[in-house]
Amino acid sequence: MDKILRIDTSAPGGPVARTDALGTYAGLGGRAMTSAVVAREVPPACHPLGADNKLVIAPGLLSGSAAAISGRLSVGCKSPLTGGIKESNSGGQAAQVMGRLGYAAIILEGIPTNDALYKVFINKDGVTIESAADLKGLGNYATVEKLAAQYGEKVAFITIGQAGEMKMSAASVAITDMEQRPTRHAGRGGVGAVMGSKGIKAIIVDDNGCSMRSPADPEKFKAANKAFAEGLRKHPVTGEGLPTFGTNVLTNVVNEAGGYPTNNFKTGQFDGASEISGETQAALENQRGGDGSATHGCHRGCVIRCSGTFYDKNGNYVTKQPEYETVWAHGGNCGISDLDVIALLDRMDDDFGLDTIEMGATIGVAMDAGLAKFGDGQGAIKLLQEVGDGTPLGRILGNGAAVTGQVFGVERVPVVKRQSMPAYDPRAVQGIGVTYATTTMGADHTAGYAVATNLLGVGGSVDALKPEGQVELSRNLQIATAAIDATGMCLFIAFAILDQPDTFNALVDLIGAFTGQPLTADDVTALGKSILTNERNFNTAAGFTAKDDRLPDYFKKEALAPHNVTFGVSDEELDTLYNW
């Protein structure tokens, strides 16, 4: 990848594209690229929906190559939800296609002078920008259907739904999967709203006629790639649990551990957990059948294949297999134990272009406010439809849990930096509480997945219910995760590389063989630290202080059943996380 595509959306007469050399961004991919561009080019105090913000779309360093499971895409900007820097990560086909086209990043700049919408088509011959007036107001599914009729079945699409057009802070950017369905989302932080503010409805990437990216040392690359893939297959999580039951295999595990947030984080166990667990979900999908029902990859080259496809009782496609976070957000967090309802809510989120975590948490807050009752699946569907319709209530809900709680006077709002917490209660999984509090991204489990060590015994063991060792654990995981996010690799490789030194060494060799610059473990650590430093410096310049690296007070005061524990990591300890 040797070039950057910049699209000036404020140009008179419509967006104008230009191609730049990488310059100082040479050697960067994924999150390293998005955070570097945002840190260097976006004024930290700017309005997230204004002309000075930029949306950066970057494939990983290895994307477009034959490297296993290397097709993750990073989308970065100043977040309209948190007010800080944001990198939102997604699967789908776009990263691989962008890599083969040679683009290390697509950067959307400026804002249009009118309310026109545009689509951007990119192939080996260049870039074409046209009106997307016919796509205005459409959901992601209808948008992709119309585009596929024009551009064919072998391209990848990056789109926004109605939420992005309405610039809602919970809006996502959708990326199509192998079946050209808009089921993979850069969901967190409102990145879809920023794409909407730029007037870009869709980006179509077509790598027809392009070859696979070649490694600097083909033989060493081939050997390392084989060893890396074998390591993933032999680990019990990445080789057995995730392919068989999907990410939702965690429901029973986390619920049994007492860390499954229920009814807007009131308790740590949900009575209906077994009805929506990964085991139950996989059994239902296998019973109903259909192509890719229980095991499916989100992009070509995926070794783990932790996804699936959800069909209704009549065999009609509904959505991709709802993931653990989605099943929790629209399930246990809202007291709902009906997989068909949860799948429909997931479909609606994907179609409108919304982060499922933010919307599930928001509906939980709305239920606390009395807008629906916990367990009311139809009530949840109606609330989500309000968002898609853009009603006044929908506009409130579509801007996330923090706004909803403020409007309706709810005290229990599970957010950090105004972003909703995912599916682990920080009182029962204290390491993830440290990550929620201190990550540059707002509450985000993927920033430093301490659940692996706290609950699953991966990479060692740190008692989930005690504060000791949690800051060091989260720090190390945040550094490692930032580096993984730069490669285009899926975060789930962490299970194998934490437990299996040979698999970690294969990954390091794989990257070195591809780039032609041999790496060490210290180099990987240095990369992670440099990314976090860029992000931390941006947030500081944007006005963030230590007081923003905190959980809401009620997590320190209200004991969580069944363990009757509060979050015990002190503020002083949290403030040491970036001391390296």
C-alpha positions as CSV (number, residue, x, y, z in Angstrom):
1,M,0.0,0.0,0.0
2,D,1.8,3.1,-1.3
3,K,-0.7,5.9,-1.4
4,I,-3.5,7.8,0.4
5,L,-6.7,8.9,-1.2
6,R,-7.9,12.3,0.0
7,I,-11.5,13.4,-0.8
8,D,-12.2,17.1,-0.2
9,T,-16.0,17.2,0.3
10,S,-16.1,21.0,0.5
11,A,-14.9,21.7,-3.0
12,P,-17.2,23.8,-5.1
13,G,-19.4,21.7,-7.3
14,G,-18.9,18.6,-5.3
15,P,-16.2,16.4,-3.7
16,V,-12.8,16.2,-5.4
17,A,-10.3,13.4,-5.0
18,R,-6.5,13.5,-5.1
19,T,-3.9,10.8,-4.4
20,D,-0.9,11.5,-2.2
21,A,2.2,9.7,-1.4
22,L,2.4,8.2,2.1
23,G,5.1,10.6,3.3
24,T,5.5,10.5,7.1
25,Y,2.7,7.9,7.2
26,A,4.8,5.2,5.5
27,G,4.7,1.9,7.3
28,L,1.5,2.5,9.1
29,G,-1.7,0.5,8.9
30,G,-5.1,0.2,10.6
31,R,-5.3,2.0,14.0
32,A,-1.7,3.2,13.7
33,M,-2.7,5.0,10.6
34,T,-6.1,6.4,11.7
35,S,-4.8,7.7,15.0
36,A,-1.6,9.2,13.5
37,V,-3.7,11.1,10.9
38,V,-6.2,12.3,13.4
39,A,-3.5,13.3,15.9
40,R,-1.5,15.3,13.3
41,E,-4.2,16.7,11.1
42,V,-7.4,17.3,13.2
43,P,-7.5,20.2,15.6
44,P,-8.4,18.6,19.0
45,A,-10.9,21.3,19.9
46,C,-12.8,21.2,16.6
47,H,-16.5,20.3,16.3
48,P,-16.7,16.6,15.4
49,L,-19.3,17.3,12.7
50,G,-17.5,20.3,11.4
51,A,-15.1,20.9,8.4
52,D,-12.0,20.5,10.5
53,N,-12.7,16.9,11.5
54,K,-11.5,14.1,9.2
55,L,-12.8,10.5,8.7
56,V,-9.9,8.1,8.1
57,I,-10.6,4.6,6.7
58,A,-7.5,2.4,6.8
59,P,-6.9,-1.3,6.2
60,G,-4.4,-3.1,8.4
61,L,-0.7,-3.4,7.6
62,L,-1.2,-6.9,6.3
63,S,-4.6,-6.5,4.6
64,G,-4.8,-7.5,1.0
65,S,-2.1,-10.2,1.5
66,A,-2.4,-13.9,2.1
67,A,-1.8,-13.5,5.8
68,A,-4.5,-15.4,7.8
69,I,-7.3,-13.3,9.4
70,S,-5.8,-10.0,8.3
71,G,-8.9,-8.3,6.9
72,R,-9.9,-5.9,9.7
73,L,-10.6,-2.3,8.9
74,S,-10.0,0.8,11.1
75,V,-12.2,3.9,10.9
76,G,-11.0,6.9,12.8
77,C,-11.9,10.5,13.6
78,K,-12.7,12.8,16.4
79,S,-15.8,11.2,17.9
80,P,-19.1,13.0,18.1
81,L,-20.0,10.7,21.0
82,T,-17.0,11.0,23.2
83,G,-15.4,14.3,22.0
84,G,-12.1,12.4,21.9
85,I,-10.1,10.4,19.4
86,K,-11.8,7.3,18.0
87,E,-10.7,4.2,16.2
88,S,-13.6,1.9,15.4
89,N,-12.8,-1.6,14.0
90,S,-14.7,-3.8,11.6
91,G,-14.5,-7.0,9.6
92,G,-15.9,-7.4,6.2
93,Q,-14.3,-7.4,2.7
94,A,-13.3,-3.7,2.3
95,A,-9.9,-3.9,4.0
96,Q,-8.7,-6.7,1.8
97,V,-9.9,-4.9,-1.3
98,M,-8.4,-1.5,-0.3
99,G,-5.1,-3.3,0.4
100,R,-5.0,-4.8,-3.1
101,L,-5.9,-1.5,-4.6
102,G,-2.8,0.0,-2.9
103,Y,-4.6,2.5,-0.6
104,A,-3.2,2.7,2.9
105,A,-6.0,5.1,3.8
106,I,-9.1,7.0,2.4
107,I,-9.4,10.4,4.2
108,L,-12.6,12.4,3.9
109,E,-12.0,16.1,4.5
110,G,-14.2,19.2,4.8
111,I,-17.9,19.4,4.7
112,P,-20.1,20.0,1.6
113,T,-21.7,23.4,0.9
114,N,-25.1,21.8,0.4
115,D,-27.1,18.8,1.6
116,A,-26.2,16.7,-1.4
117,L,-25.2,13.1,-1.0
118,Y,-22.4,11.4,-3.0
119,K,-21.0,7.9,-3.7
120,V,-17.3,7.2,-4.4
121,F,-16.2,4.4,-6.8
122,I,-12.6,3.3,-6.6
123,N,-11.0,0.7,-8.8
124,K,-7.5,0.2,-10.5
125,D,-8.2,2.9,-13.0
126,G,-8.9,5.6,-10.4
127,V,-11.7,7.4,-8.6
128,T,-15.1,8.5,-9.7
129,I,-17.5,10.6,-7.5
130,E,-21.2,10.8,-8.4
131,S,-24.4,11.9,-6.9
132,A,-26.1,9.5,-4.5
133,A,-29.5,11.3,-4.5
134,D,-31.3,8.1,-5.2
135,L,-29.9,6.6,-2.0
136,K,-31.0,9.3,0.3
137,G,-32.9,8.1,3.3
138,L,-32.3,4.4,2.5
139,G,-31.1,1.9,5.0
140,N,-27.9,0.0,4.5
141,Y,-29.6,-3.1,3.0
142,A,-31.5,-1.2,0.4
143,T,-28.5,1.0,-0.4
144,V,-26.3,-2.1,-1.0
145,E,-29.0,-3.8,-3.1
146,K,-29.2,-0.7,-5.4
147,L,-25.4,-0.4,-5.6
148,A,-24.9,-4.1,-6.3
149,A,-27.3,-3.9,-9.2
150,Q,-25.0,-1.2,-10.7
151,Y,-21.5,-2.3,-9.7
152,G,-21.9,-6.1,-9.5
153,E,-21.4,-8.8,-7.0
154,K,-17.6,-8.8,-6.7
155,V,-17.1,-5.4,-5.1
156,A,-17.1,-4.3,-1.4
157,F,-19.3,-1.5,-0.1
158,I,-18.7,1.0,2.8
159,T,-22.0,2.7,3.6
160,I,-24.1,4.6,6.1
161,G,-27.8,4.2,6.9
162,Q,-30.4,6.7,8.1
163,A,-28.6,7.3,11.4
164,G,-25.4,8.4,9.7
165,E,-27.4,10.8,7.4
166,M,-29.1,12.2,10.5
167,K,-25.6,12.6,12.2
168,M,-26.6,10.6,15.3
169,S,-23.8,10.0,17.7
170,A,-24.5,6.2,17.8
171,A,-24.3,5.9,14.0
172,S,-22.0,3.3,12.5
173,V,-20.2,2.7,9.2
174,A,-21.3,-0.5,7.5
175,I,-19.0,-2.8,5.6
176,T,-20.3,-5.7,3.5
177,D,-19.4,-9.3,4.2
178,M,-18.5,-12.1,1.7
179,E,-22.1,-12.3,0.6
180,Q,-22.3,-8.5,0.0
181,R,-24.5,-7.9,3.1
182,P,-24.0,-4.8,5.3
183,T,-23.5,-6.9,8.4
184,R,-20.0,-5.7,9.6
185,H,-19.9,-2.4,11.3
186,A,-17.4,0.1,12.6
187,G,-19.9,0.7,15.3
188,R,-18.4,2.6,18.2
189,G,-18.1,6.3,18.7
190,G,-20.4,7.7,16.0
191,V,-18.1,7.3,13.1
192,G,-21.2,7.0,10.8
193,A,-22.2,10.5,11.8
194,V,-18.9,11.9,10.6
195,M,-19.2,10.1,7.3
196,G,-22.7,11.6,7.1
197,S,-21.4,15.1,7.8
198,K,-19.1,14.7,4.9
199,G,-22.0,14.0,2.6
200,I,-20.7,10.6,1.6
201,K,-23.4,7.9,1.5
202,A,-21.3,5.1,0.0
203,I,-17.8,4.1,-1.0
204,I,-17.5,1.3,-3.5
205,V,-14.1,-0.5,-3.8
206,D,-13.4,-2.8,-6.7
207,D,-10.1,-4.8,-6.9
208,N,-10.8,-6.5,-10.2
209,G,-7.6,-6.8,-12.0
210,C,-5.5,-6.3,-8.9
211,S,-3.1,-8.9,-7.5
212,M,-2.6,-10.1,-4.0
213,R,0.0,-8.0,-2.1
214,S,3.4,-9.7,-2.1
215,P,5.6,-10.2,1.0
216,A,9.2,-9.1,1.0
217,D,10.3,-12.6,1.9
218,P,7.8,-15.1,0.4
219,E,9.3,-18.3,1.8
220,K,9.6,-17.0,5.3
221,F,6.1,-15.4,5.1
222,K,4.6,-18.7,3.9
223,A,6.1,-20.7,6.7
224,A,5.2,-18.2,9.4
225,N,1.6,-17.9,8.0
226,K,1.2,-21.6,8.2
227,A,2.5,-21.8,11.7
228,F,0.3,-18.9,12.8
229,A,-2.8,-20.4,11.3
230,E,-2.1,-23.8,12.9
231,G,-1.6,-22.1,16.3
232,L,-5.1,-20.5,16.0
233,R,-6.7,-23.8,15.1
234,K,-5.1,-25.7,18.0
235,H,-6.1,-23.3,20.7
236,P,-9.4,-24.3,22.4
237,V,-11.0,-20.9,22.1
238,T,-10.0,-19.9,18.6
239,G,-10.0,-23.5,17.3
240,E,-13.1,-24.9,19.0
241,G,-15.3,-22.6,21.1
242,L,-15.6,-19.7,18.8
243,P,-16.1,-21.7,15.5
244,T,-18.7,-23.9,17.2
245,F,-20.7,-21.5,19.2
246,G,-19.7,-18.0,18.0
247,T,-18.7,-15.1,20.3
248,N,-22.0,-15.7,22.2
249,V,-20.3,-18.8,23.8
250,L,-19.4,-16.2,26.5
251,T,-23.0,-15.7,27.7
252,N,-23.1,-18.7,30.0
253,V,-19.5,-18.2,31.1
254,V,-19.9,-14.5,32.1
255,N,-23.4,-15.1,33.6
256,E,-22.0,-17.9,35.7
257,A,-19.2,-15.6,36.9
258,G,-21.7,-13.0,38.0
259,G,-20.5,-10.4,35.6
260,Y,-23.4,-10.3,33.1
261,P,-24.9,-6.9,33.3
262,T,-28.7,-7.3,33.6
263,N,-31.6,-4.8,33.5
264,N,-29.3,-1.8,33.0
265,F,-26.4,-3.0,35.1
266,K,-28.5,-3.8,38.2
267,T,-27.4,-7.3,38.8
268,G,-24.6,-9.6,37.4
269,Q,-26.8,-12.6,36.5
270,F,-29.7,-12.9,34.1
271,D,-32.3,-15.7,34.7
272,G,-32.9,-16.0,31.0
273,A,-29.2,-16.4,30.0
274,S,-29.5,-20.1,29.0
275,E,-32.3,-19.2,26.5
276,I,-30.0,-16.8,24.6
277,S,-26.6,-18.5,25.1
278,G,-24.2,-19.4,22.3
279,E,-25.1,-23.1,22.8
280,T,-28.8,-22.4,22.4
281,Q,-28.2,-20.1,19.5
282,A,-26.0,-22.5,17.6
283,A,-28.5,-25.3,18.2
284,L,-31.3,-23.1,16.9
285,E,-29.3,-22.1,13.8
286,N,-28.4,-25.7,13.0
287,Q,-32.0,-26.7,13.4
288,R,-33.2,-24.1,11.0
289,G,-30.4,-24.6,8.6
290,G,-29.5,-22.4,5.7
291,D,-26.2,-21.4,4.1
292,G,-23.6,-20.4,6.6
293,S,-26.0,-20.9,9.5
294,A,-23.8,-21.7,12.4
295,T,-20.2,-21.2,11.2
296,H,-19.2,-18.4,8.9
297,G,-16.3,-16.0,8.3
298,C,-16.7,-12.2,8.2
299,H,-14.1,-11.9,5.4
300,R,-12.1,-14.2,3.1
301,G,-9.0,-15.5,4.8
302,C,-10.6,-15.8,8.2
303,V,-9.3,-18.9,10.1
304,I,-11.5,-18.7,13.2
305,R,-14.9,-18.3,11.5
306,C,-16.7,-17.2,14.7
307,S,-19.7,-15.8,12.9
308,G,-22.9,-17.4,11.4
309,T,-26.1,-16.5,9.7
310,F,-29.5,-16.2,11.5
311,Y,-32.7,-17.4,9.7
312,D,-36.2,-17.1,11.0
313,K,-38.4,-20.1,11.6
314,N,-39.6,-20.0,8.0
315,G,-36.1,-20.1,6.6
316,N,-35.9,-16.5,5.7
317,Y,-32.6,-14.6,6.2
318,V,-32.7,-12.1,9.1
319,T,-29.2,-11.0,9.9
320,K,-25.7,-12.3,10.6
321,Q,-25.4,-14.4,13.8
322,P,-25.9,-11.8,16.6
323,E,-22.6,-11.6,18.4
324,Y,-22.1,-11.8,22.2
325,E,-22.2,-8.1,22.7
326,T,-25.3,-7.7,20.7
327,V,-27.1,-10.6,22.3
328,W,-26.3,-9.1,25.7
329,A,-27.1,-5.5,24.8
330,H,-30.6,-6.2,23.3
331,G,-31.0,-9.3,25.5
332,G,-29.9,-9.5,29.2
333,N,-29.3,-5.8,29.5
334,C,-33.0,-5.2,28.6
335,G,-34.3,-8.4,30.2
336,I,-35.2,-9.9,26.9
337,S,-34.7,-13.7,26.4
338,D,-36.1,-14.2,22.9
339,L,-33.4,-14.8,20.2
340,D,-35.8,-14.0,17.4
341,V,-36.5,-10.6,18.9
342,I,-32.8,-10.0,19.5
343,A,-32.0,-11.0,15.9
344,L,-34.6,-8.5,14.6
345,L,-33.1,-5.7,16.7
346,D,-29.7,-6.6,15.3
347,R,-31.1,-6.4,11.7
348,M,-32.6,-3.0,12.5
349,D,-29.4,-1.7,13.9
350,D,-27.4,-2.9,10.9
351,D,-30.0,-1.4,8.5
352,F,-30.3,2.0,10.2
353,G,-26.6,2.0,10.7
354,L,-26.3,2.0,14.5
355,D,-23.9,0.6,17.1
356,T,-25.6,-2.4,18.7
357,I,-23.8,-1.9,22.0
358,E,-24.7,1.8,22.3
359,M,-28.3,1.1,21.3
360,G,-28.8,-1.8,23.7
361,A,-27.4,0.2,26.5
362,T,-29.6,3.2,25.5
363,I,-32.7,1.1,25.5
364,G,-31.8,-0.2,28.9
365,V,-31.6,3.4,30.2
366,A,-34.9,4.2,28.4
367,M,-36.5,1.2,30.2
368,D,-35.2,2.6,33.5
369,A,-36.9,5.8,32.6
370,G,-40.2,4.0,32.0
371,L,-40.4,4.2,28.2
372,A,-40.8,0.4,28.2
373,K,-40.6,-2.4,30.7
374,F,-37.6,-4.7,31.1
375,G,-38.3,-7.8,29.1
376,D,-40.6,-6.1,26.7
377,G,-39.3,-7.2,23.3
378,Q,-41.9,-5.4,21.3
379,G,-41.4,-2.2,23.3
380,A,-37.7,-2.4,22.4
381,I,-38.5,-2.8,18.7
382,K,-40.8,0.2,18.8
383,L,-38.1,2.3,20.5
384,L,-35.5,1.4,17.9
385,Q,-37.9,2.1,15.1
386,E,-38.3,5.6,16.4
387,V,-34.5,6.0,15.8
388,G,-34.8,4.8,12.3
389,D,-37.7,7.1,11.6
390,G,-35.9,10.1,13.1
391,T,-38.7,11.2,15.4
392,P,-37.9,13.6,18.2
393,L,-37.7,10.6,20.6
394,G,-35.6,8.7,18.1
395,R,-33.2,11.6,17.8
396,I,-32.7,11.5,21.6
397,L,-32.2,7.7,21.6
398,G,-29.9,7.8,18.5
399,N,-27.5,10.0,20.3
400,G,-26.7,7.4,22.9
401,A,-27.2,6.4,26.5
402,A,-25.6,9.5,28.0
403,V,-27.9,11.9,26.2
404,T,-30.9,9.6,26.9
405,G,-30.1,9.5,30.6
406,Q,-29.7,13.2,30.8
407,V,-33.0,13.9,29.0
408,F,-35.0,11.5,31.1
409,G,-33.3,12.1,34.4
410,V,-31.8,8.6,34.9
411,E,-28.8,8.4,37.3
412,R,-27.7,4.9,36.4
413,V,-26.1,5.5,33.0
414,P,-23.2,3.0,32.3
415,V,-20.9,5.2,30.3
416,V,-17.3,6.4,30.3
417,K,-16.4,9.5,28.2
418,R,-20.1,9.3,27.2
419,Q,-19.7,5.9,25.5
420,S,-21.7,2.9,26.7
421,M,-20.1,0.0,28.6
422,P,-20.2,-3.4,26.8
423,A,-21.2,-6.7,28.3
424,Y,-19.1,-7.1,31.4
425,D,-19.9,-5.5,34.7
426,P,-16.7,-3.8,36.0
427,R,-17.5,-4.8,39.6
428,A,-17.3,-8.5,38.8
429,V,-14.6,-8.2,36.1
430,Q,-12.4,-5.5,37.6
431,G,-9.7,-5.7,34.9
432,I,-12.2,-4.7,32.3
433,G,-13.3,-1.9,34.5
434,V,-9.8,-0.5,34.4
435,T,-9.9,-0.7,30.6
436,Y,-13.3,1.0,30.5
437,A,-12.0,3.9,32.7
438,T,-8.6,4.5,31.1
439,T,-8.8,3.7,27.4
440,T,-8.6,6.7,25.1
441,M,-11.7,5.4,23.3
442,G,-14.4,5.6,26.0
443,A,-15.8,2.4,27.6
444,D,-14.6,-0.3,25.2
445,H,-13.9,-3.9,26.0
446,T,-11.8,-4.4,22.8
447,A,-9.3,-1.8,23.9
448,G,-7.8,-4.2,26.5
449,Y,-9.7,-7.4,26.9
450,A,-9.0,-8.2,30.5
451,V,-11.9,-10.7,30.5
452,A,-9.5,-13.2,28.9
453,T,-7.3,-13.3,32.0
454,N,-9.9,-12.4,34.7
455,L,-12.5,-15.1,33.7
456,L,-11.0,-17.4,31.1
457,G,-7.5,-17.9,32.4
458,V,-5.9,-16.9,29.1
459,G,-2.4,-15.4,29.5
460,G,-2.4,-16.2,33.2
461,S,-4.9,-15.5,35.9
462,V,-5.8,-12.4,37.8
463,D,-8.7,-12.6,40.3
464,A,-11.7,-10.9,38.6
465,L,-13.2,-9.7,42.0
466,K,-10.1,-8.1,43.4
467,P,-8.3,-4.8,42.4
468,E,-4.8,-6.2,42.7
469,G,-2.9,-6.6,39.5
470,Q,-5.7,-5.1,37.3
471,V,-3.9,-1.9,36.2
472,E,-0.9,-3.8,35.1
473,L,-3.0,-6.3,33.3
474,S,-5.1,-3.7,31.5
475,R,-2.0,-1.7,30.6
476,N,-0.2,-4.6,28.9
477,L,-3.4,-5.6,27.1
478,Q,-4.0,-2.1,25.8
479,I,-0.5,-1.8,24.5
480,A,-0.8,-5.2,22.7
481,T,-4.2,-4.5,21.4
482,A,-3.2,-1.2,19.8
483,A,-0.4,-3.1,17.9
484,I,-2.8,-5.8,16.8
485,D,-5.2,-3.2,15.5
486,A,-2.5,-1.8,13.4
487,T,-1.9,-5.1,11.5
488,G,-5.5,-5.8,10.3
489,M,-5.5,-8.9,12.4
490,C,-8.6,-9.9,14.4
491,L,-8.5,-9.2,18.1
492,F,-9.4,-12.8,18.8
493,I,-5.9,-13.9,17.8
494,A,-5.0,-12.7,21.3
495,F,-6.3,-15.9,22.9
496,A,-3.7,-18.0,21.0
497,I,-0.8,-15.6,21.1
498,L,-1.2,-15.0,24.9
499,D,-1.2,-18.7,25.7
500,Q,1.1,-20.1,23.0
501,P,4.6,-18.5,22.6
502,D,5.1,-20.3,19.3
503,T,2.0,-18.7,17.9
504,F,3.1,-15.2,19.0
505,N,6.6,-15.8,17.5
506,A,4.9,-16.9,14.3
507,L,2.9,-13.6,14.2
508,V,6.1,-11.5,14.7
509,D,7.9,-13.5,12.0
510,L,4.9,-13.1,9.7
511,I,4.9,-9.3,10.0
512,G,8.6,-9.1,9.6
513,A,8.6,-11.4,6.5
514,F,5.9,-9.3,4.9
515,T,7.5,-5.9,5.5
516,G,11.1,-7.1,5.1
517,Q,12.0,-5.5,8.4
518,P,12.5,-8.2,11.1
519,L,10.6,-7.5,14.3
520,T,11.0,-8.4,17.9
521,A,8.5,-8.5,20.8
522,D,10.0,-5.2,22.0
523,D,9.1,-3.6,18.6
524,V,5.5,-4.8,18.9
525,T,5.3,-3.2,22.4
526,A,6.9,0.0,21.1
527,L,4.3,0.2,18.3
528,G,1.4,-0.2,20.7
529,K,2.8,2.5,23.0
530,S,3.3,4.9,20.2
531,I,-0.3,4.5,19.1
532,L,-1.6,5.1,22.6
533,T,0.7,8.1,23.1
534,N,-0.8,9.7,19.9
535,E,-4.3,9.1,21.2
536,R,-3.6,10.2,24.7
537,N,-2.0,13.4,23.6
538,F,-4.9,14.2,21.3
539,N,-7.4,13.7,24.1
540,T,-5.4,15.8,26.5
541,A,-5.3,18.6,23.9
542,A,-9.1,18.2,23.5
543,G,-9.6,18.9,27.2
544,F,-9.6,15.4,28.8
545,T,-8.1,15.1,32.3
546,A,-7.8,12.4,34.9
547,K,-11.4,13.0,35.9
548,D,-12.5,11.5,32.6
549,D,-10.6,8.2,33.3
550,R,-13.3,7.2,35.9
551,L,-16.3,4.9,36.1
552,P,-19.6,6.4,37.2
553,D,-19.8,6.7,41.0
554,Y,-22.5,4.1,41.4
555,F,-20.0,1.3,40.4
556,K,-18.0,2.2,43.5
557,K,-21.0,2.5,45.8
558,E,-23.6,-0.1,44.7
559,A,-22.6,-3.7,45.4
560,L,-23.4,-6.1,42.5
561,A,-25.2,-9.3,43.2
562,P,-24.4,-12.2,43.4
563,H,-20.9,-11.4,44.7
564,N,-21.9,-8.2,46.5
565,V,-18.8,-6.4,45.3
566,T,-18.0,-2.9,44.2
567,F,-15.3,-1.6,41.9
568,G,-12.2,-1.5,44.0
569,V,-9.4,0.0,41.9
570,S,-8.6,3.4,43.3
571,D,-8.4,6.6,41.3
572,E,-4.7,6.9,42.2
573,E,-4.0,3.4,40.7
574,L,-6.0,4.3,37.6
575,D,-3.9,7.4,37.1
576,T,-0.7,5.2,36.8
577,L,-1.9,3.2,33.8
578,Y,0.1,5.3,31.3
579,N,3.2,5.4,33.4
580,W,5.6,3.4,31.2
